[in-house]
């Protein structure tokens, strides 16, 4: 089954404790992205990757890091989480070239930073 | 500037009635795509419908149709014959350019509650 998986699905942590949210896709997609969703703001892109070892900032990259060492994986790293990073996070992947269902979204990771 | 504007934070609709969700967008790129996603309370993002900027006809997918008015930069979603399972948050999103599939710009969303 074609899918994007994220782990963990739920996480409660404390300020300053480094964490990683994993994302993996099995569709051989070149493009992968991370979004965060906040009430009243919709989804905003944090980082994206156009291929292995190619990453770039989205609209809200501060406080986050990413890496793309393998095509299928795109982990999101919070080196020193703060309460304003409490949010719902989505990983997404796609092929280049346009189309109707251009982005496949993971199930989301709900993060709470105390 | 906001690329996608959804002005209705929340709406109530009676079961079996139709509901229209507003979406306006802002882009100077002649090539773009517009999407609607549904997010139920479980949180996942479900793709509903797509409209390309060069599409001549309004997109339809089952009970979902997109009222695309290019000159007004509007892409309203119409859900016909609402069902209780349609209660969810709905997001309008835009991809600018033909190959910028790595990014969607989203609106703030509209919460729809269907009443029995």
Interface residues (C-beta under 8 A of the other chain):
Chain A: X31 X32 X33 X35 X40 X41 X42 X43 X44 X45 X48 X49 X50 X58 X88 X90 X92 X94 X95 X96 X97 X98 X99 X100 X101 X102 X103 X105 X107 X108 X110
Chain B: X4 X6 X9 X33 X35 X43 X44 X45 X47 X50 X52 X91 X93 X95 X98 X99 X101 X102 X103 X104 X106 X107 X108 X109
